[in-house]
């Protein structure tokens, strides 16, 4: 499964907005991988930030 897809699935499974650290814990991915993937997801507008430092799928 692609990194971005893992992140989206983890967010949907949590049912709430998550911090990057929580996403890392849930997916078991490396911090650098998560940071890169989240940058892509933000650019593609697939995730939004309802409040500072928290992210959820759009």
mmJSON file of the N, C-alpha and C atoms, coordinates in Angstrom:
{"data_MODEL":{"atom_site":{
"group_PDB":["ATOM","ATOM","ATOM","ATOM","ATOM","ATOM","ATOM","ATOM","ATOM","ATOM","ATOM","ATOM","ATOM","ATOM","ATOM","ATOM","ATOM","ATOM","ATOM","ATOM","ATOM","ATOM","ATOM","ATOM","ATOM","ATOM","ATOM","ATOM","ATOM","ATOM","ATOM","ATOM","ATOM","ATOM","ATOM","ATOM","ATOM","ATOM","ATOM","ATOM","ATOM","ATOM","ATOM","ATOM","ATOM","ATOM","ATOM","ATOM","ATOM","ATOM","ATOM","ATOM","ATOM","ATOM","ATOM","ATOM","ATOM","ATOM","ATOM","ATOM","ATOM","ATOM","ATOM","ATOM","ATOM","ATOM","ATOM","ATOM","ATOM","ATOM","ATOM","ATOM","ATOM","ATOM","ATOM","ATOM","ATOM","ATOM","ATOM","ATOM","ATOM","ATOM","ATOM","ATOM","ATOM","ATOM","ATOM","ATOM","ATOM","ATOM","ATOM","ATOM","ATOM","ATOM","ATOM","ATOM","ATOM","ATOM","ATOM","ATOM","ATOM","ATOM","ATOM","ATOM","ATOM","ATOM","ATOM","ATOM","ATOM","ATOM","ATOM","ATOM","ATOM","ATOM","ATOM","ATOM","ATOM","ATOM","ATOM","ATOM","ATOM","ATOM","ATOM","ATOM","ATOM","ATOM","ATOM","ATOM","ATOM","ATOM","ATOM","ATOM","ATOM","ATOM","ATOM","ATOM","ATOM","ATOM","ATOM","ATOM","ATOM","ATOM","ATOM","ATOM","ATOM","ATOM","ATOM","ATOM","ATOM","ATOM","ATOM","ATOM","ATOM","ATOM","ATOM","ATOM","ATOM","ATOM","ATOM","ATOM","ATOM","ATOM","ATOM","ATOM","ATOM","ATOM","ATOM","ATOM","ATOM","ATOM","ATOM","ATOM","ATOM","ATOM"],
"id":[1,2,3,4,5,6,7,8,9,10,11,12,13,14,15,16,17,18,19,20,21,22,23,24,25,26,27,28,29,30,31,32,33,34,35,36,37,38,39,40,41,42,43,44,45,46,47,48,49,50,51,52,53,54,55,56,57,58,59,60,61,62,63,64,65,66,67,68,69,70,71,72,73,74,75,76,77,78,79,80,81,82,83,84,85,86,87,88,89,90,91,92,93,94,95,96,97,98,99,100,101,102,103,104,105,106,107,108,109,110,111,112,113,114,115,116,117,118,119,120,121,122,123,124,125,126,127,128,129,130,131,132,133,134,135,136,137,138,139,140,141,142,143,144,145,146,147,148,149,150,151,152,153,154,155,156,157,158,159,160,161,162,163,164,165,166,167,168,169,170,171,172,173,174],
"type_symbol":["N","C","C","N","C","C","N","C","C","N","C","C","N","C","C","N","C","C","N","C","C","N","C","C","N","C","C","N","C","C","N","C","C","N","C","C","N","C","C","N","C","C","N","C","C","N","C","C","N","C","C","N","C","C","N","C","C","N","C","C","N","C","C","N","C","C","N","C","C","N","C","C","N","C","C","N","C","C","N","C","C","N","C","C","N","C","C","N","C","C","N","C","C","N","C","C","N","C","C","N","C","C","N","C","C","N","C","C","N","C","C","N","C","C","N","C","C","N","C","C","N","C","C","N","C","C","N","C","C","N","C","C","N","C","C","N","C","C","N","C","C","N","C","C","N","C","C","N","C","C","N","C","C","N","C","C","N","C","C","N","C","C","N","C","C","N","C","C","N","C","C","N","C","C"],
"label_atom_id":["N","CA","C","N","CA","C","N","CA","C","N","CA","C","N","CA","C","N","CA","C","N","CA","C","N","CA","C","N","CA","C","N","CA","C","N","CA","C","N","CA","C","N","CA","C","N","CA","C","N","CA","C","N","CA","C","N","CA","C","N","CA","C","N","CA","C","N","CA","C","N","CA","C","N","CA","C","N","CA","C","N","CA","C","N","CA","C","N","CA","C","N","CA","C","N","CA","C","N","CA","C","N","CA","C","N","CA","C","N","CA","C","N","CA","C","N","CA","C","N","CA","C","N","CA","C","N","CA","C","N","CA","C","N","CA","C","N","CA","C","N","CA","C","N","CA","C","N","CA","C","N","CA","C","N","CA","C","N","CA","C","N","CA","C","N","CA","C","N","CA","C","N","CA","C","N","CA","C","N","CA","C","N","CA","C","N","CA","C","N","CA","C","N","CA","C","N","CA","C","N","CA","C"],
"label_alt_id":[null,null,null,null,null,null,null,null,null,null,null,null,null,null,null,null,null,null,null,null,null,null,null,null,null,null,null,null,null,null,null,null,null,null,null,null,null,null,null,null,null,null,null,null,null,null,null,null,null,null,null,null,null,null,null,null,null,null,null,null,null,null,null,null,null,null,null,null,null,null,null,null,null,null,null,null,null,null,null,null,null,null,null,null,null,null,null,null,null,null,null,null,null,null,null,null,null,null,null,null,null,null,null,null,null,null,null,null,null,null,null,null,null,null,null,null,null,null,null,null,null,null,null,null,null,null,null,null,null,null,null,null,null,null,null,null,null,null,null,null,null,null,null,null,null,null,null,null,null,null,null,null,null,null,null,null,null,null,null,null,null,null,null,null,null,null,null,null,null,null,null,null,null,null],
"label_comp_id":["UNK","UNK","UNK","UNK","UNK","UNK","UNK","UNK","UNK","UNK","UNK","UNK","UNK","UNK","UNK","UNK","UNK","UNK","UNK","UNK","UNK","UNK","UNK","UNK","UNK","UNK","UNK","UNK","UNK","UNK","UNK","UNK","UNK","UNK","UNK","UNK","UNK","UNK","UNK","UNK","UNK","UNK","UNK","UNK","UNK","UNK","UNK","UNK","UNK","UNK","UNK","UNK","UNK","UNK","UNK","UNK","UNK","UNK","UNK","UNK","UNK","UNK","UNK","UNK","UNK","UNK","UNK","UNK","UNK","UNK","UNK","UNK","UNK","UNK","UNK","UNK","UNK","UNK","UNK","UNK","UNK","UNK","UNK","UNK","UNK","UNK","UNK","UNK","UNK","UNK","UNK","UNK","UNK","UNK","UNK","UNK","UNK","UNK","UNK","UNK","UNK","UNK","UNK","UNK","UNK","UNK","UNK","UNK","UNK","UNK","UNK","UNK","UNK","UNK","UNK","UNK","UNK","UNK","UNK","UNK","UNK","UNK","UNK","UNK","UNK","UNK","UNK","UNK","UNK","UNK","UNK","UNK","UNK","UNK","UNK","UNK","UNK","UNK","UNK","UNK","UNK","UNK","UNK","UNK","UNK","UNK","UNK","UNK","UNK","UNK","UNK","UNK","UNK","UNK","UNK","UNK","UNK","UNK","UNK","UNK","UNK","UNK","UNK","UNK","UNK","UNK","UNK","UNK","UNK","UNK","UNK","UNK","UNK","UNK"],
"label_asym_id":["A","A","A","A","A","A","A","A","A","A","A","A","A","A","A","A","A","A","A","A","A","A","A","A","A","A","A","A","A","A","A","A","A","A","A","A","A","A","A","A","A","A","A","A","A","A","A","A","A","A","A","A","A","A","A","A","A","A","A","A","A","A","A","A","A","A","A","A","A","A","A","A","A","A","A","A","A","A","A","A","A","A","A","A","A","A","A","A","A","A","A","A","A","A","A","A","A","A","A","A","A","A","A","A","A","A","A","A","A","A","A","A","A","A","A","A","A","A","A","A","A","A","A","A","A","A","A","A","A","A","A","A","A","A","A","A","A","A","A","A","A","A","A","A","A","A","A","A","A","A","A","A","A","A","A","A","A","A","A","A","A","A","A","A","A","A","A","A","A","A","A","A","A","A"],
"label_entity_id":["1","1","1","1","1","1","1","1","1","1","1","1","1","1","1","1","1","1","1","1","1","1","1","1","1","1","1","1","1","1","1","1","1","1","1","1","1","1","1","1","1","1","1","1","1","1","1","1","1","1","1","1","1","1","1","1","1","1","1","1","1","1","1","1","1","1","1","1","1","1","1","1","1","1","1","1","1","1","1","1","1","1","1","1","1","1","1","1","1","1","1","1","1","1","1","1","1","1","1","1","1","1","1","1","1","1","1","1","1","1","1","1","1","1","1","1","1","1","1","1","1","1","1","1","1","1","1","1","1","1","1","1","1","1","1","1","1","1","1","1","1","1","1","1","1","1","1","1","1","1","1","1","1","1","1","1","1","1","1","1","1","1","1","1","1","1","1","1","1","1","1","1","1","1"],
"label_seq_id":[1,1,1,2,2,2,3,3,3,4,4,4,5,5,5,6,6,6,7,7,7,8,8,8,9,9,9,10,10,10,11,11,11,12,12,12,13,13,13,14,14,14,15,15,15,16,16,16,17,17,17,18,18,18,19,19,19,20,20,20,21,21,21,22,22,22,23,23,23,24,24,24,25,25,25,26,26,26,27,27,27,28,28,28,29,29,29,30,30,30,31,31,31,32,32,32,33,33,33,34,34,34,35,35,35,36,36,36,37,37,37,38,38,38,39,39,39,40,40,40,41,41,41,42,42,42,43,43,43,44,44,44,45,45,45,46,46,46,47,47,47,48,48,48,49,49,49,50,50,50,51,51,51,52,52,52,53,53,53,54,54,54,55,55,55,56,56,56,57,57,57,58,58,58],
"pdbx_PDB_ins_code":[null,null,null,null,null,null,null,null,null,null,null,null,null,null,null,null,null,null,null,null,null,null,null,null,null,null,null,null,null,null,null,null,null,null,null,null,null,null,null,null,null,null,null,null,null,null,null,null,null,null,null,null,null,null,null,null,null,null,null,null,null,null,null,null,null,null,null,null,null,null,null,null,null,null,null,null,null,null,null,null,null,null,null,null,null,null,null,null,null,null,null,null,null,null,null,null,null,null,null,null,null,null,null,null,null,null,null,null,null,null,null,null,null,null,null,null,null,null,null,null,null,null,null,null,null,null,null,null,null,null,null,null,null,null,null,null,null,null,null,null,null,null,null,null,null,null,null,null,null,null,null,null,null,null,null,null,null,null,null,null,null,null,null,null,null,null,null,null,null,null,null,null,null,null],
"Cartn_x":[0.848,0.0,0.894,0.515,1.27,1.206,2.245,2.336,1.151,0.815,-0.298,-1.605,-1.792,-3.01,-3.058,-1.924,-1.863,-2.257,-1.785,-2.091,-3.581,-4.167,-5.603,-6.417,-6.057,-6.771,-6.675,-5.498,-5.312,-6.185,-6.254,-7.08,-8.561,-9.0,-10.407,-10.741,-9.818,-10.03,-10.098,-9.365,-9.343,-10.648,-11.25,-12.515,-12.381,-11.17,-10.936,-9.694,-9.495,-8.295,-7.086,-5.981,-4.785,-3.585,-2.676,-1.386,-0.472,0.591,1.537,2.112,2.402,2.942,1.99,0.708,-0.297,-0.377,-0.241,-0.259,0.943,2.097,3.308,3.091,2.504,2.236,1.27,0.195,-0.828,-0.339,0.488,0.919,2.222,3.036,4.333,5.351,5.054,5.951,7.0,8.062,9.125,8.626,9.101,8.671,8.905,10.059,10.359,9.386,9.032,8.067,6.713,6.286,4.99,4.999,6.061,6.154,6.052,6.782,6.743,5.337,4.742,3.419,2.362,2.465,1.485,1.621,2.835,3.04,2.316,2.446,1.767,0.253,-0.237,-1.678,-2.225,-1.463,-1.882,-1.955,-0.924,-0.9,-2.055,-2.421,-3.525,-4.874,-4.853,-6.056,-6.87,-6.174,-6.853,-6.983,-6.203,-6.334,-6.476,-7.163,-7.36,-6.978,-6.76,-6.412,-7.55,-8.367,-9.475,-8.98,-7.819,-7.174,-5.672,-4.905,-3.456,-2.841,-2.021,-1.256,-2.095,-3.367,-4.22,-4.682,-4.758,-5.109,-6.181,-7.029,-8.066,-8.324,-8.876,-9.182,-10.275,-10.199,-11.184,-12.494],
"Cartn_y":[-1.182,0.0,1.247,2.228,3.468,4.256,4.992,5.749,6.692,7.441,8.385,7.667,6.505,5.73,5.225,4.784,4.34,5.464,6.664,7.818,8.138,8.154,8.42,7.37,6.098,5.016,5.164,5.52,5.713,6.861,7.932,9.077,8.715,8.006,7.596,6.637,5.718,4.747,5.38,6.462,7.136,7.893,8.386,9.092,10.468,10.982,12.318,12.902,14.187,14.845,14.358,14.112,13.563,14.484,14.41,15.076,14.155,14.723,13.923,12.777,13.024,11.982,10.815,11.099,10.036,9.226,9.894,9.203,8.262,8.726,7.895,6.65,6.821,5.673,4.686,5.201,4.323,3.559,4.214,3.586,2.815,3.173,2.529,2.994,4.098,4.632,5.54,5.79,6.689,8.136,8.97,10.372,11.105,10.884,11.568,11.161,9.858,9.375,10.053,10.123,10.73,12.214,12.92,14.339,14.579,13.775,13.908,13.627,12.535,12.142,13.172,13.72,14.722,16.007,16.342,17.516,17.313,16.116,15.785,15.841,15.254,15.243,16.661,17.53,18.933,19.625,19.414,20.035,19.555,18.287,17.713,17.994,18.692,19.04,17.815,16.731,15.515,15.486,16.344,16.468,17.946,18.195,19.562,19.636,20.849,21.081,21.836,21.124,21.81,22.731,22.415,23.292,23.061,23.972,23.952,22.61,22.07,20.831,19.559,19.648,18.47,18.34,17.089,16.834,15.775,15.886,14.894,14.852,13.744,13.652,14.643,15.151,16.133,15.474],
"Cartn_z":[0.0,0.0,0.0,-0.753,-0.855,0.468,0.766,2.018,2.196,1.145,1.267,1.565,0.957,1.191,2.634,3.163,4.563,5.508,5.208,6.056,6.019,4.824,4.687,5.436,5.284,5.969,7.49,7.987,9.431,9.928,9.157,9.543,9.57,8.539,8.476,9.616,9.912,10.986,12.357,12.56,13.857,14.108,13.046,13.199,13.842,13.907,14.475,13.823,14.013,13.49,14.279,13.576,14.202,14.033,15.0,14.883,14.083,13.528,12.742,13.578,14.835,15.719,15.884,15.957,16.076,14.783,13.658,12.368,12.276,12.721,12.718,13.574,14.754,15.639,15.0,14.411,13.83,12.6,11.786,10.539,10.672,11.66,11.819,10.79,10.118,9.096,9.726,8.973,9.403,9.345,10.256,10.319,9.004,8.378,7.112,6.017,5.988,4.99,5.191,6.458,6.771,6.408,6.752,6.424,4.913,4.129,2.665,2.129,2.599,2.118,2.501,3.7,4.122,3.307,2.923,2.065,0.729,0.172,-1.089,-0.902,0.189,0.449,0.623,1.272,1.439,0.078,-0.757,-2.081,-2.954,-2.813,-3.587,-2.942,-1.791,-1.032,-0.627,-0.268,0.191,1.707,2.398,3.846,4.19,5.306,5.777,7.251,7.707,9.104,9.787,10.601,11.275,12.393,12.947,13.923,13.837,14.35,14.186,14.593,13.718,13.919,13.91,13.576,13.467,12.021,11.559,10.16,10.054,9.026,8.751,7.256,6.775,5.335,4.967,3.762,3.285,2.97],
"occupancy":[1.0,1.0,1.0,1.0,1.0,1.0,1.0,1.0,1.0,1.0,1.0,1.0,1.0,1.0,1.0,1.0,1.0,1.0,1.0,1.0,1.0,1.0,1.0,1.0,1.0,1.0,1.0,1.0,1.0,1.0,1.0,1.0,1.0,1.0,1.0,1.0,1.0,1.0,1.0,1.0,1.0,1.0,1.0,1.0,1.0,1.0,1.0,1.0,1.0,1.0,1.0,1.0,1.0,1.0,1.0,1.0,1.0,1.0,1.0,1.0,1.0,1.0,1.0,1.0,1.0,1.0,1.0,1.0,1.0,1.0,1.0,1.0,1.0,1.0,1.0,1.0,1.0,1.0,1.0,1.0,1.0,1.0,1.0,1.0,1.0,1.0,1.0,1.0,1.0,1.0,1.0,1.0,1.0,1.0,1.0,1.0,1.0,1.0,1.0,1.0,1.0,1.0,1.0,1.0,1.0,1.0,1.0,1.0,1.0,1.0,1.0,1.0,1.0,1.0,1.0,1.0,1.0,1.0,1.0,1.0,1.0,1.0,1.0,1.0,1.0,1.0,1.0,1.0,1.0,1.0,1.0,1.0,1.0,1.0,1.0,1.0,1.0,1.0,1.0,1.0,1.0,1.0,1.0,1.0,1.0,1.0,1.0,1.0,1.0,1.0,1.0,1.0,1.0,1.0,1.0,1.0,1.0,1.0,1.0,1.0,1.0,1.0,1.0,1.0,1.0,1.0,1.0,1.0,1.0,1.0,1.0,1.0,1.0,1.0],
"B_iso_or_equiv":[0.0,0.0,0.0,0.0,0.0,0.0,0.0,0.0,0.0,0.0,0.0,0.0,0.0,0.0,0.0,0.0,0.0,0.0,0.0,0.0,0.0,0.0,0.0,0.0,0.0,0.0,0.0,0.0,0.0,0.0,0.0,0.0,0.0,0.0,0.0,0.0,0.0,0.0,0.0,0.0,0.0,0.0,0.0,0.0,0.0,0.0,0.0,0.0,0.0,0.0,0.0,0.0,0.0,0.0,0.0,0.0,0.0,0.0,0.0,0.0,0.0,0.0,0.0,0.0,0.0,0.0,0.0,0.0,0.0,0.0,0.0,0.0,0.0,0.0,0.0,0.0,0.0,0.0,0.0,0.0,0.0,0.0,0.0,0.0,0.0,0.0,0.0,0.0,0.0,0.0,0.0,0.0,0.0,0.0,0.0,0.0,0.0,0.0,0.0,0.0,0.0,0.0,0.0,0.0,0.0,0.0,0.0,0.0,0.0,0.0,0.0,0.0,0.0,0.0,0.0,0.0,0.0,0.0,0.0,0.0,0.0,0.0,0.0,0.0,0.0,0.0,0.0,0.0,0.0,0.0,0.0,0.0,0.0,0.0,0.0,0.0,0.0,0.0,0.0,0.0,0.0,0.0,0.0,0.0,0.0,0.0,0.0,0.0,0.0,0.0,0.0,0.0,0.0,0.0,0.0,0.0,0.0,0.0,0.0,0.0,0.0,0.0,0.0,0.0,0.0,0.0,0.0,0.0,0.0,0.0,0.0,0.0,0.0,0.0],
"pdbx_formal_charge":[null,null,null,null,null,null,null,null,null,null,null,null,null,null,null,null,null,null,null,null,null,null,null,null,null,null,null,null,null,null,null,null,null,null,null,null,null,null,null,null,null,null,null,null,null,null,null,null,null,null,null,null,null,null,null,null,null,null,null,null,null,null,null,null,null,null,null,null,null,null,null,null,null,null,null,null,null,null,null,null,null,null,null,null,null,null,null,null,null,null,null,null,null,null,null,null,null,null,null,null,null,null,null,null,null,null,null,null,null,null,null,null,null,null,null,null,null,null,null,null,null,null,null,null,null,null,null,null,null,null,null,null,null,null,null,null,null,null,null,null,null,null,null,null,null,null,null,null,null,null,null,null,null,null,null,null,null,null,null,null,null,null,null,null,null,null,null,null,null,null,null,null,null,null],
"auth_seq_id":[1,1,1,2,2,2,3,3,3,4,4,4,5,5,5,6,6,6,7,7,7,8,8,8,9,9,9,10,10,10,11,11,11,12,12,12,13,13,13,14,14,14,15,15,15,16,16,16,17,17,17,18,18,18,19,19,19,20,20,20,21,21,21,22,22,22,23,23,23,24,24,24,25,25,25,26,26,26,27,27,27,28,28,28,29,29,29,30,30,30,31,31,31,32,32,32,33,33,33,34,34,34,35,35,35,36,36,36,37,37,37,38,38,38,39,39,39,40,40,40,41,41,41,42,42,42,43,43,43,44,44,44,45,45,45,46,46,46,47,47,47,48,48,48,49,49,49,50,50,50,51,51,51,52,52,52,53,53,53,54,54,54,55,55,55,56,56,56,57,57,57,58,58,58],
"auth_comp_id":["UNK","UNK","UNK","UNK","UNK","UNK","UNK","UNK","UNK","UNK","UNK","UNK","UNK","UNK","UNK","UNK","UNK","UNK","UNK","UNK","UNK","UNK","UNK","UNK","UNK","UNK","UNK","UNK","UNK","UNK","UNK","UNK","UNK","UNK","UNK","UNK","UNK","UNK","UNK","UNK","UNK","UNK","UNK","UNK","UNK","UNK","UNK","UNK","UNK","UNK","UNK","UNK","UNK","UNK","UNK","UNK","UNK","UNK","UNK","UNK","UNK","UNK","UNK","UNK","UNK","UNK","UNK","UNK","UNK","UNK","UNK","UNK","UNK","UNK","UNK","UNK","UNK","UNK","UNK","UNK","UNK","UNK","UNK","UNK","UNK","UNK","UNK","UNK","UNK","UNK","UNK","UNK","UNK","UNK","UNK","UNK","UNK","UNK","UNK","UNK","UNK","UNK","UNK","UNK","UNK","UNK","UNK","UNK","UNK","UNK","UNK","UNK","UNK","UNK","UNK","UNK","UNK","UNK","UNK","UNK","UNK","UNK","UNK","UNK","UNK","UNK","UNK","UNK","UNK","UNK","UNK","UNK","UNK","UNK","UNK","UNK","UNK","UNK","UNK","UNK","UNK","UNK","UNK","UNK","UNK","UNK","UNK","UNK","UNK","UNK","UNK","UNK","UNK","UNK","UNK","UNK","UNK","UNK","UNK","UNK","UNK","UNK","UNK","UNK","UNK","UNK","UNK","UNK","UNK","UNK","UNK","UNK","UNK","UNK"],
"auth_asym_id":["A","A","A","A","A","A","A","A","A","A","A","A","A","A","A","A","A","A","A","A","A","A","A","A","A","A","A","A","A","A","A","A","A","A","A","A","A","A","A","A","A","A","A","A","A","A","A","A","A","A","A","A","A","A","A","A","A","A","A","A","A","A","A","A","A","A","A","A","A","A","A","A","A","A","A","A","A","A","A","A","A","A","A","A","A","A","A","A","A","A","A","A","A","A","A","A","A","A","A","A","A","A","A","A","A","A","A","A","A","A","A","A","A","A","A","A","A","A","A","A","A","A","A","A","A","A","A","A","A","A","A","A","A","A","A","A","A","A","A","A","A","A","A","A","A","A","A","A","A","A","A","A","A","A","A","A","A","A","A","A","A","A","A","A","A","A","A","A","A","A","A","A","A","A"],
"auth_atom_id":["N","CA","C","N","CA","C","N","CA","C","N","CA","C","N","CA","C","N","CA","C","N","CA","C","N","CA","C","N","CA","C","N","CA","C","N","CA","C","N","CA","C","N","CA","C","N","CA","C","N","CA","C","N","CA","C","N","CA","C","N","CA","C","N","CA","C","N","CA","C","N","CA","C","N","CA","C","N","CA","C","N","CA","C","N","CA","C","N","CA","C","N","CA","C","N","CA","C","N","CA","C","N","CA","C","N","CA","C","N","CA","C","N","CA","C","N","CA","C","N","CA","C","N","CA","C","N","CA","C","N","CA","C","N","CA","C","N","CA","C","N","CA","C","N","CA","C","N","CA","C","N","CA","C","N","CA","C","N","CA","C","N","CA","C","N","CA","C","N","CA","C","N","CA","C","N","CA","C","N","CA","C","N","CA","C","N","CA","C","N","CA","C","N","CA","C","N","CA","C","N","CA","C"],
"pdbx_PDB_model_num":[1,1,1,1,1,1,1,1,1,1,1,1,1,1,1,1,1,1,1,1,1,1,1,1,1,1,1,1,1,1,1,1,1,1,1,1,1,1,1,1,1,1,1,1,1,1,1,1,1,1,1,1,1,1,1,1,1,1,1,1,1,1,1,1,1,1,1,1,1,1,1,1,1,1,1,1,1,1,1,1,1,1,1,1,1,1,1,1,1,1,1,1,1,1,1,1,1,1,1,1,1,1,1,1,1,1,1,1,1,1,1,1,1,1,1,1,1,1,1,1,1,1,1,1,1,1,1,1,1,1,1,1,1,1,1,1,1,1,1,1,1,1,1,1,1,1,1,1,1,1,1,1,1,1,1,1,1,1,1,1,1,1,1,1,1,1,1,1,1,1,1,1,1,1]
}}}
